[in-house]
């Protein structure tokens, strides 16, 4: 008798000490024992479970099949869950459904068949898998988007260039307004591709060492006037924050996008809360942060008390052109730009939302010590009315796209230069090795062959140090920087560019002889 009591005490201790949920039932599906972990998992007291049917722990559809599973196994010995284990769904006391893994074993005690179920909650694992799948989907969309935007930039370069040449070659009064309208439309197309490049993480960032509080306060002062008096903006900034490397223009754009989205979600009025704090992410981080490296970050959170998002909207929120407000003029690019900017900055974006409970976006930027990021020159923006011209200097134009190459020749000749052409970096390098007399090389970045634009520039710098180099691309330069052994910061003219930008860049390089 003492052995029986001792065995019972050991069994009880094992059940209570087990981390995973454990339930013992008979052949009729009635629960004989349940441990504390099982009670916590399903939201019951142990006393509420013992003596009840296992069906109370299952969604209705599974409960209707469960009794049949047990009787089928008893009659035939066929294993569906018994001795195998599988992922199923459980139902808590509050009727919420969650994923779990169920392993079932069976034994006979005193001539009675019993079943022992061990259950493991898969909610966190499922959320992690969903987060990783969502991140991978966005990465794939980003790669596709970046390629399309690059090709579109080449088309816009041809369109803009030819329109400007028509304008400069004596268009009459009836033609000029048409050319102007076409150029404005092309500029809108360039703006669209620029925003797509941000999502694809191929934009040109100009990061600065910064305290996020300063930039956010400046932006929020503008937002107060933009949002209006019916929206209350509250801030909660930590007293001590790590610095980050951030592009202030893109940060302002991201914060504006999030605030305007929040305004639309809140309707006629509401509360917008912006918080900034240092956080450390490690292996215990939440599932939505599973795709981010462990380390120290500065988190910028933007929360609203608006209508919130359903599950589908949350899963697709960062996809370009996905919008829930197309009837109100939404383009579906705002959140995509936020996502791309933060990811390109080495950070991560999270979204927490529930219908009628509002939304919170978390922007994680690596603390300065963990971030290694280089800046880069952006396009020349100011253009005087009279363009500077060359004096017959020779420009070697290196471009694999024949239409773009033909246009580049026309544009550069129009600026008073002589031109040579090459359709690849390899051909251009061979021309220089054979003695071609050139004052400046104007080369695309992405080209077929063994030499891309960076590689060609590196060879020119090493072997022809007096020769100036200007690079151009529909991609951001960092797309292929990693593939280049030379990391010199050559100047980049980004497609599509205007004639004034081209003229100033050529003159600047010829004047100072600099490639940095």
HUSULPE-V513798 format. One line per field, one symbol per residue. phi: phi as a letter, one per 40 degrees, with the letter a starting at -180 (. if undefined). psi: psi as a letter, one per 40 degrees, with the letter a starting at -180 (. if undefined). A space follows every 10 residues. Layout:
phi: ???
psi: ???
//
This chain:
phi: .ccccccccc dccccccccc cbbbbcccgc ccaacccccc cbgbcdcccc gccddccbdd ccccccdccc cccccbgccb bdgbgacbbb bcdcgcbaca bbbbbaabbg gbcbbbbbbb cbdccccccc cccccccccc cccccccccc cccccccccc ccccccccbg cccccdcccc cccccccccc cccccccccc gbcbcbcbca cddccccccc cccdccchcc bcbbbabccb bccbcacccc cccccccccc ccdcccgcai bbbbbbacbb bbccccccbc cbccicbbbb bbbbbccgbc cccccbdccc gcabbccbgc cgbdcccddc cccccgbabb bbabdgbgbb bbbbbdddcc bbabcacbcc bcbccbccbc bgdcbccbac cccccccccc cccccgbcbb bacacccccc dccchdcbca bbbcccachc bccccccccc ccbbccccbb baaccccccb dccbcbbccc cbbcccbcdc cccccccccc cbgbbb
psi: dddddddddd ddddddehdi ihhhiaeeeh hdihiddddd deeiiddedh eiiddeeiid ddddeddddd ddddddehhd dhediihaii hideeiiiii hhhhiiihhf ehhihhhhhh hedddddddd dddddddddd dddddddddd dddddddddd dddddddeff iidddddddd dddddddddd ddddddddde ffigigiihi hddddddddd dddddddiee hhhiighidh iiiihihddd dddddddddd dddddebeia hhhhihihih haeeiideed fiiiahihhh hhiifaeaii dddddedehh ehiefdeeeh eeeddddddd ddddeeaihi hhiiheeaih hhhhhhidde hhhiiiiaih dhhidhiiii feihhhhhhd hddddddddd ddddefiiii iieidddddd dddeehhidi hhiidhiiad hadddddddd dddgdehihh iiieiidede ddehehehgi ihhhihiidd dddddddddd defie.
//
